[in-house]
Amino acid sequence: MRLVATHDRKGSFRFAPLGGATFLRTFSDEERARLPQSLVVRTAAGAVYTRSDAVAYVLRRLGGPWAVLGAVLAATPRALRDAGYAWVARIRGHLFPAPQDVCPALPRPLRDRFEA
């Protein structure tokens, strides 16, 4: 999320927690029942991407070298991508430890892109 917020120069992405008011308002009960407890992206056109499909979509939309990485990821078989996604999800706390003594503060320009 921090990577996307930092590199999304156009400010096209908005962020909301799964189960938050925005998520509940945006997805029907039936849609929510089918979604994983994972990364979910809904495009302006209404398409929904999850897990590694969502990562590939976001990277491509960020542009530049991220778009190249997203295209390579999208060309990788989904089973392999999703296995990699699950592995990173399991160890992300070790890869990107949260500070123990402070709550990370978002710069003011990014705060408006986070919803409840």
C-alpha positions in Angstrom: 0.0 0.0 0.0 2.8 2.4 0.9 4.6 1.6 -2.4 1.5 2.3 -4.4 0.6 5.5 -2.6 4.1 6.8 -3.0 4.5 6.0 -6.7 0.9 6.8 -7.8 1.8 10.2 -9.1 -1.6 10.8 -10.7 -3.4 9.9 -7.5 -5.6 7.4 -9.3 -5.7 4.8 -6.5 -7.9 5.2 -3.4 -7.5 2.9 -0.4 -10.1 1.3 2.0 -9.9 -1.6 4.4 -11.8 -4.8 3.7 -14.9 -4.6 5.8 -14.8 -0.8 6.2 -17.7 1.4 5.3 -16.4 2.1 1.8 -15.9 -1.6 1.0 -19.3 -2.5 2.4 -21.0 0.3 0.3 -19.0 -0.7 -2.9 -19.5 -4.4 -2.9 -22.8 -6.3 -2.6 -23.2 -9.1 0.0 -22.9 -11.7 -2.8 -19.7 -10.1 -4.1 -18.2 -9.9 -0.6 -19.0 -13.6 0.0 -16.9 -14.5 -3.1 -13.9 -12.3 -2.4 -10.8 -13.5 -0.5 -9.6 -11.8 2.6 -6.8 -10.3 0.4 -6.0 -7.5 -1.9 -9.0 -6.4 -3.9 -9.0 -3.8 -6.6 -12.2 -2.4 -8.3 -11.5 -0.4 -11.4 -13.5 2.7 -12.5 -15.1 0.4 -15.1 -16.2 -2.0 -12.4 -13.8 -4.9 -13.0 -12.6 -6.6 -9.9 -9.1 -8.0 -9.4 -7.8 -10.0 -6.4 -4.4 -11.3 -5.2 -1.7 -11.4 -7.9 -4.1 -10.2 -10.6 -4.6 -7.1 -8.5 -0.9 -6.6 -8.0 -0.2 -6.9 -11.8 -3.0 -4.5 -12.6 -1.8 -1.9 -10.0 1.9 -2.2 -11.2 0.9 -1.7 -14.8 -1.2 1.4 -13.9 1.7 2.9 -12.0 3.7 3.2 -15.2 7.4 3.3 -15.8 9.5 0.4 -14.6 6.5 -0.7 -12.5 4.5 -1.3 -15.6 7.2 -3.5 -17.0 7.2 -5.6 -13.8 3.4 -5.7 -13.9 3.4 -7.0 -17.5 5.9 -9.7 -16.7 3.8 -10.7 -13.6 0.7 -10.8 -15.8 2.4 -13.0 -18.3 3.3 -15.5 -15.5 0.8 -18.4 -15.0 -1.8 -17.4 -12.3 -1.2 -20.5 -10.2 2.5 -19.5 -9.9 1.7 -15.8 -9.3 -0.9 -16.6 -6.6 1.6 -19.0 -4.9 4.2 -16.3 -4.8 1.6 -13.8 -3.5 0.6 -16.2 -0.7 4.3 -16.7 0.2 5.0 -13.0 0.4 1.8 -12.4 2.4 3.0 -15.0 5.0 6.4 -13.4 5.4 5.7 -9.7 4.8 6.0 -8.9 8.5 9.6 -10.2 8.3 10.3 -8.4 5.0 8.7 -5.1 6.0 8.6 -4.8 9.8 6.4 -2.1 11.2 8.0 0.4 13.5 7.4 -0.7 17.1 7.4 2.7 18.8 5.4 4.9 16.4 2.3 4.8 14.2 3.3 5.7 10.6 1.9 9.0 9.6 0.9 9.7 6.0 1.9 12.9 4.4 -1.0 15.3 4.1 -1.4 14.9 0.3 -1.9 11.1 0.7 -4.4 11.2 3.6 -7.3 12.1 1.3 -6.9 8.9 -0.6 -7.5 6.7 2.4 -11.1 5.9 3.3 -12.9 4.1 6.1 
